[in-house]
Amino acid sequence: MNSNKVITGTADGRIVWIDWMRVAACFMVMVVHCVEPFYLGGEGSYILTPGDAFWSSLFDSLVRSCVPLFIIASSYLLFPLRGSAADFVCRRSARVLIPFVVWTLIYALVWGEPLQNFRDLVFNFSYSAGHLWFVYMLVGVYMLMPILSPWAAKVSKRELQVYLGICFFTTLIPILRDWLAHGELSVIYGTSGLPRQALYPLWGECSWNSYGIFYYFSGFIGYLLLGLYFRRFVGDLSWGKTLGIALPCYLVGFAVTFGGFLRRVFESAGGVFPVGGKVSEAVWWETTWTNDTVGVALMAVAWLLLFRKIKASGTFYQRVLLPISKVSYGMYLMHLLLLVPINGYFRSWLGSGTEGVLGFWTTPLQIVLSAVISFICVAIVCLLLQRIPKLGKYIVGA
């Protein structure tokens, strides 16, 4: 199939719907982080009321596919590579790594103990800026692109479908582990000696081997292949076909993520709120929210199908959405610096739980206001930073 027939909705050399998807995904990330205070707290996990449990699961489940959408966009634009691996590394380093280093240093200086933060940065991101995990994962995916590109350039539709099917199967594994272990965490030590929590060892995993048969097909590689599949083999579908696939995928995916979180929270609560515990409790609640689970994957497919139908490239796109899309990476990197105080302000102003100004409706109001105001403020700051002569693009990655 001629790939030019597949890439629809272009304007001035850009793929319009990817700009829309990138901006939407950036907003979704902020919604996710505005939800977190309603189920994280205390020793690590804390939910004040049943209403907070409901709203947390509703809002987070609606937008939980945000990170996969970023990977799909990168795949659609960059994979397989069109030049040498060296050129790709140089371009991506300037676009991704330099802004990442800038904002990593800023977080290390303004949050927590700077000296300890700088020590920790030698080995990992600072947990006070936990969203930076994304960049490490993204760089790992980029490192694989040159290796996989020769195969990706020649792979047939049927062959790619087989590999996508395997990747999709791996999205069932976290839920299968939970079911087999009845929710009881065990610790498996990998070959490196690094402990990692797992619910149940499967298909070759054991105390001396973390790398089971499906290990190399799991994680974000599936989204890389999904972007490739849509770019090469999925044409411009009609609205009827789009909705016929997207709506069932989204509804089933949402039901899995929404219901899975609530079931675990109410099981922990045993009918008594507030409910909380160590952070491992929240990790268990989030089982169906993780990026490598079936519900999130199905919703990512639904969002991808819907965004591909967007062809609007008029005044709003040119003057508002496109500039924001160009600085969306910088927005992701710096947004917590503004989102945290904005979220805290609305929480102190509106109150919490049933004692809030609107009772049951206080929590959704806080989440929506915090996300919208944060998004607007972060966008404005990044657009201004981009204007700094010679340095702006290295700060926001534009």
C-alpha positions in Angstrom: 0.0 0.0 0.0 1.2 3.5 -0.8 1.9 5.1 2.5 0.9 8.5 1.1 -2.6 7.3 0.9 -2.6 6.4 4.5 -1.2 9.6 6.0 -4.3 11.8 5.8 -5.0 15.3 7.2 -1.7 17.1 6.4 -1.0 20.8 6.4 2.3 22.5 5.6 4.1 19.2 5.9 2.6 18.3 9.2 0.1 15.5 10.1 -2.7 17.5 11.5 -4.4 14.8 13.6 -1.1 14.0 15.3 -0.9 17.6 16.6 -4.4 17.3 17.9 -3.6 14.0 19.5 -0.4 15.3 21.1 -2.1 18.3 22.6 -5.0 16.1 23.9 -2.5 13.6 25.4 -0.7 16.4 27.1 -3.9 17.6 28.7 -4.8 14.0 29.7 -1.5 13.7 31.5 -2.4 16.7 33.6 -5.8 15.2 34.4 -4.1 12.1 35.6 -1.8 14.1 37.9 -4.8 16.2 39.2 -6.5 12.9 40.2 -3.5 11.5 42.2 -4.0 13.6 45.4 -7.4 11.9 45.8 -6.0 8.4 46.2 -2.4 9.0 47.1 -1.4 10.3 50.5 -0.7 9.2 54.1 1.8 6.4 54.0 1.4 6.2 50.3 -2.2 5.5 49.5 -5.3 7.2 51.0 -8.9 7.7 49.8 -11.1 9.8 52.0 -14.6 8.8 50.8 -16.4 6.4 48.5 -17.1 9.4 46.3 -13.4 10.2 45.9 -12.9 6.6 44.9 -15.6 6.9 42.3 -14.3 10.2 40.8 -10.7 9.1 40.9 -11.5 5.9 38.9 -13.8 7.8 36.5 -11.5 10.6 35.5 -8.3 8.6 35.5 -9.8 5.8 33.5 -11.2 8.2 30.9 -7.7 9.5 30.1 -5.4 6.7 31.1 -4.2 6.1 27.5 -2.3 9.4 27.4 1.2 7.9 27.5 0.6 5.2 24.9 -0.6 8.0 22.6 2.7 9.7 22.8 4.5 6.5 21.8 2.1 5.9 18.9 2.7 9.5 17.7 6.5 9.0 17.8 6.1 5.7 15.9 3.9 7.2 13.3 6.3 10.0 12.6 9.7 8.3 13.0 9.4 4.6 12.6 11.0 3.0 10.6 14.0 5.4 10.4 14.3 7.3 7.2 18.0 8.1 7.6 21.1 6.7 9.4 21.0 5.8 13.0 23.6 8.4 13.8 21.5 11.2 12.3 18.5 9.9 14.2 20.4 9.9 17.5 21.7 13.4 17.0 18.3 14.9 16.1 16.5 13.1 19.0 19.2 14.1 21.5 18.8 17.7 20.8 15.0 17.4 20.8 14.6 15.2 23.8 17.7 14.9 26.0 18.7 18.6 26.4 15.3 19.8 27.6 15.1 16.8 29.8 18.5 17.6 31.5 17.4 21.2 31.9 14.2 20.4 33.7 15.7 17.5 35.7 18.2 20.0 37.2 15.4 22.5 37.9 13.4 19.9 39.8 16.4 18.8 41.7 17.0 22.4 42.9 13.5 23.4 43.8 12.0 20.2 45.3 13.4 18.2 48.1 17.1 18.2 49.2 19.2 19.4 46.3 22.4 17.7 47.3 20.7 14.3 47.7 18.7 14.9 44.5 21.9 15.4 42.5 23.4 12.2 44.0 20.3 10.3 43.0 20.3 11.7 39.5 23.5 9.7 38.7 21.3 6.5 38.8 17.7 7.5 38.3 15.2 10.4 38.2 14.2 12.1 41.4 11.0 10.6 42.7 9.8 14.1 43.6 9.4 14.5 39.8 8.1 11.1 39.2 6.7 11.9 35.7 10.2 12.0 34.3 10.2 8.2 34.2 8.6 8.7 30.8 11.8 10.1 29.2 13.8 7.1 30.3 11.3 4.8 28.7 11.1 7.0 25.5 14.9 6.9 25.1 14.8 3.1 25.5 12.2 2.9 22.7 14.3 5.2 20.5 17.4 3.0 21.1 15.5 0.0 19.7 14.2 1.9 16.6 17.4 1.6 14.6 17.6 -2.2 15.3 14.0 -2.8 14.3 13.8 -0.4 11.4 15.1 -2.8 8.7 12.5 -5.3 9.7 9.7 -2.6 10.0 10.4 -1.4 6.5 9.8 -4.8 5.0 7.3 -6.5 7.3 4.1 -7.7 5.7 0.6 -6.9 7.1 0.0 -10.4 8.2 3.3 -10.8 9.9 2.8 -7.5 11.8 -0.6 -8.6 12.9 0.9 -11.7 14.4 3.3 -9.7 16.4 0.7 -7.3 17.5 -1.5 -10.2 18.6 1.4 -11.4 20.8 1.8 -7.9 22.3 -1.9 -7.7 22.9 -1.9 -11.0 24.7 0.8 -9.6 27.1 -1.7 -6.9 28.2 -3.7 -9.6 29.8 -0.8 -10.8 31.9 -0.9 -8.2 34.8 -4.6 -9.1 35.3 -3.9 -12.8 35.0 -1.2 -12.5 37.7 -3.6 -10.7 40.0 -6.3 -13.4 39.5 -3.8 -16.3 40.0 -2.3 -14.8 43.2 -5.6 -13.6 44.7 -4.1 -10.2 45.1 -1.2 -11.3 47.4 2.1 -9.7 46.4 5.3 -11.8 46.3 8.8 -10.6 45.5 10.8 -12.1 42.7 14.5 -11.4 42.4 15.8 -10.9 38.9 19.2 -12.0 37.6 20.6 -8.5 38.5 19.5 -9.0 42.1 17.0 -6.1 41.8 13.8 -7.0 43.6 10.6 -6.4 41.7 7.1 -7.0 42.9 5.1 -9.6 41.0 1.8 -11.3 41.7 2.6 -14.7 40.2 5.6 -16.0 38.1 4.6 -17.1 34.6 6.1 -19.0 31.7 9.8 -19.2 32.6 9.9 -16.5 35.3 11.4 -17.7 38.6 13.7 -16.6 41.4 16.7 -16.7 39.1 15.1 -15.5 35.9 12.9 -12.4 35.4 12.8 -12.7 31.6 9.9 -15.0 30.7 8.8 -16.0 27.2 6.7 -12.8 26.7 9.1 -10.4 28.4 10.5 -9.0 25.2 7.0 -8.5 23.7 5.6 -6.6 26.7 5.6 -2.9 27.6 5.6 -0.1 25.1 7.0 -2.0 22.1 3.4 -3.0 21.3 2.5 0.7 20.9 5.5 1.2 18.6 4.2 -1.6 16.4 0.7 -0.3 16.6 1.7 3.1 15.2 3.6 1.3 12.4 0.6 -0.8 11.6 -1.8 2.1 11.3 0.7 4.1 9.2 1.4 1.4 6.7 -1.8 -0.7 6.5 -4.8 1.3 7.8 -6.4 3.6 5.3 -8.8 6.5 5.8 -11.8 4.7 7.3 -15.3 6.0 7.1 -16.9 7.4 10.2 -19.1 4.4 10.3 -16.2 1.9 10.4 -14.3 4.2 12.8 -17.0 4.4 15.4 -17.9 0.7 14.8 -14.4 -0.2 16.1 -13.6 2.7 18.4 -16.7 2.7 20.5 -16.6 -1.0 21.5 -12.8 -0.8 22.2 -13.2 2.3 24.3 -16.2 1.1 26.3 -14.6 -2.3 27.0 -11.3 -0.7 27.9 -13.0 1.8 30.2 -15.0 -0.9 31.9 -11.8 -2.8 32.7 -9.9 0.1 34.0 -12.8 1.8 35.9 -14.2 -1.4 37.4 -10.8 -2.8 38.2 -9.7 0.1 40.3 -13.0 0.4 42.1 -13.2 -3.3 42.9 -9.7 -3.3 44.5 -10.4 -0.1 46.5 -13.7 -1.4 47.9 -12.1 -4.7 48.7 -9.3 -2.9 50.6 -11.9 -0.7 52.4 -14.2 -3.5 53.5 -17.0 -0.9 53.6 -15.0 1.5 55.8 -13.6 4.8 54.6 -11.1 6.5 54.7 -9.0 3.7 53.3 -5.3 3.6 52.8 -2.0 2.1 53.6 1.5 1.8 52.1 2.2 2.8 48.5 2.0 -0.9 47.6 -1.7 -0.7 48.2 -2.1 2.0 45.6 0.1 0.0 43.2 -2.4 -2.8 43.6 -5.4 -0.5 43.1 -3.8 0.7 39.8 -3.4 -2.8 38.4 -5.8 -2.2 35.5 -4.5 1.4 35.0 -1.0 0.5 34.0 0.1 1.2 30.5 0.7 -2.4 29.6 -2.8 -3.7 30.5 -5.7 -4.6 28.1 -8.0 -1.8 29.1 -5.5 1.0 28.4 -4.4 -0.7 25.2 -8.0 -0.9 23.9 -8.7 2.8 24.7 -5.5 3.8 23.0 -6.7 2.0 19.8 -10.0 3.9 20.1 -8.4 7.3 20.6 -6.1 6.6 17.6 -9.0 5.8 15.4 -10.9 8.9 16.4 -8.0 11.3 16.1 -7.1 10.1 12.6 -10.5 11.5 11.5 -9.5 15.1 12.5 -8.6 17.2 9.5 -9.3 20.6 10.9 -6.4 22.9 10.0 -8.0 26.3 10.1 -7.4 29.4 12.2 -7.7 27.7 15.6 -5.3 25.0 14.5 -2.7 27.4 13.1 -2.8 30.0 15.9 -3.5 27.9 19.0 -3.2 24.2 18.7 -0.2 24.0 16.5 2.0 26.3 18.7 0.9 24.3 21.7 1.7 21.0 20.0 5.2 22.2 19.2 5.9 22.9 22.9 4.0 19.9 24.3 7.1 18.0 25.2 8.3 21.0 27.3 4.8 21.2 28.8 5.1 17.6 29.9 8.5 18.2 31.5 7.7 21.3 33.5 3.9 21.0 34.2 4.2 19.7 37.8 5.9 22.9 38.9 2.7 24.7 38.3 0.1 21.9 38.6 1.0 21.0 42.2 0.5 24.5 43.7 -2.6 25.0 41.5 -4.1 21.7 42.6 -3.3 22.5 46.2 -4.9 25.9 46.0 -8.2 24.5 44.7 -8.2 21.8 47.3 -7.7 24.3 50.2 -10.3 26.7 48.7 -13.0 24.2 47.9 -12.4 21.7 50.7 -12.3 17.9 50.6 -14.7 15.0 50.3 -18.3 15.4 51.7 -17.1 18.5 53.6 -16.3 20.3 50.4 -18.3 23.3 49.2 -20.3 21.1 46.8 -20.3 17.9 48.8 -20.1 14.9 46.4 -19.4 17.2 43.5 -16.5 19.0 45.0 -13.9 16.4 43.9 -14.8 16.5 40.1 -14.9 20.3 40.2 -11.4 20.4 41.7 -10.0 17.9 39.2 -11.5 19.8 36.2 -10.5 23.3 37.4 -7.0 22.1 38.3 -6.4 20.4 35.0 -7.8 23.2 32.8 -6.0 26.1 34.7 -2.8 24.1 34.9 -2.9 23.3 31.1 -3.5 26.9 30.2 -0.8 28.3 32.5 1.8 25.7 31.5 1.1 26.3 27.8 1.6 30.1 28.2 4.9 29.6 30.1 6.3 27.2 27.5 5.2 29.4 24.6 7.0 32.3 26.2 10.1 30.2 27.0 10.2 29.1 23.4 10.6 32.8 22.3 14.0 33.1 24.1 16.5 33.6 21.3 18.7 30.6 20.5 17.9 28.9 23.8 14.1 28.5 23.8 14.0 25.4 21.6 16.5 23.6 24.0 14.3 24.4 27.0 11.0 23.2 25.6 12.1 20.8 22.9 10.3 22.7 20.1 
